[in-house]
Amino acid sequence: MIHIQSFVCNPYQENTYLLYDDDGACAIVDPGMYGEVEQQRVLSFIEENHLKVELLLNTHCHIDHVLGNHFIHQQFGIFPLFTEKELPLLVEVQHYAPQMGIHYDVSPIGEGFLPEKGTVQVGKETLQLIFAPGHSPGHLCFYHEKQGFLIGGDVLFQNSIGRTDLPGGDHQQLLDSIRNNIYTLPDDTIVYPGDVPETSAGVEKPTNPFVRM
């Protein structure tokens, strides 16, 4: 079984997720911790629950989702994993963060990237990679079929969708990604988004004002 712990982080109120199995194997998804207080809150949870952090995953590489990459690398010696199409966005963060008044410790970059299709392992549990570009060029979601949940990043929100006016955004591509890759999941799939509370595929299909089925 995968357990999910979320933390609301940084001025953007981004959701950072810790996914861990019954043996304590842990993946951190989109670490957005900003400042010592938020860093310590996540670190304390890891230590108190005796978690073994094995993976650092980015759904995409906008600033609010990568602010904690450097800290996690520093603590656990692991590199962030994301699709290669997100690399230009990650590199650009160091240039515009100061302009926005955001202190940014530059994220490390490993030698490998995640594929657009495939799986990653969190201990004994398997997460399926779901490619869902539009909000950003190489956006991934992480789907756990057995428990029926999706770590969705900034693709689908409660009665909303990810913005597409940022560099690399494509509105029609995002709508297509939701219709073809998210709404095709079972209706009871819980979607844990990059901001705001969770929703489900079944709730959003008939009600989402931006994309309905």
Secondary structure, 3 states (H helix, E strand, C coil): CCEEEEEEECCCCEEEEEEECCCCEEEEECCCCCCHHHHHHHHHHHHHCCCEEEEEECCCCCHHHHCCHHHHHHHHCCCEECCHHHHHHHHHHHHHCHHHCCCCCCCCCCCCCCCCCEEEEECCEEEEEEECCCCCCCCEEEEECCCCEEEEECCEECCEECCCCCCCCCHHHHHHHHHHHHCCCCCCCEEEECECCCEEHHHHHHHCCCCCC
